[in-house]
Amino acid sequence: MLTCYFRHLKPIFDRAGITVTKENRKQIDQIIHAIVGVEYKNCPTTWKEVKSALLTDEEGFVLKLKSVWSQK
C-alpha cells in the first residue's frame, strides 16, 4: 500500500524521473518528509505541506526531489 498522498504525486514522480516500487516507496516517502520538514510517518501534515510546496513552486519541488533521489 502506498502512503496516503503518493497516488496524487504520480505526475510529479514522472517529472522527477522516479518510478515508485514496493521496494523504494519508504525511501521516497522519507525524502518527501525531509523536503517539506515534517517528521516521518506524519502523512496528513506531509500531504498538506507537499500541496503547499507544489502551489508555491512546483518546479522547485520536482527539482529538489529529483536531486535528492539521484544522490541516494
Residue pairs with C-beta under 8 A, 6 or more apart in sequence:
2 20
2 25
3 25
3 29
3 43
3 46
4 43
4 44
4 47
5 43
5 46
5 47
5 50
6 13
6 20
6 25
6 28
6 29
8 47
9 50
12 54
12 58
12 61
12 62
12 65
13 19
13 20
13 28
13 65
15 62
15 66
16 62
16 63
16 65
16 66
16 69
17 66
17 69
18 28
18 65
18 66
18 69
20 28
27 72
28 69
29 40
30 40
31 65
31 68
31 69
31 72
32 46
32 50
32 65
33 39
33 40
33 41
33 42
33 46
34 68
35 53
35 61
35 64
35 65
35 68
36 46
36 49
36 50
36 53
37 49
38 45
38 46
38 49
50 61
53 60
53 61
54 61
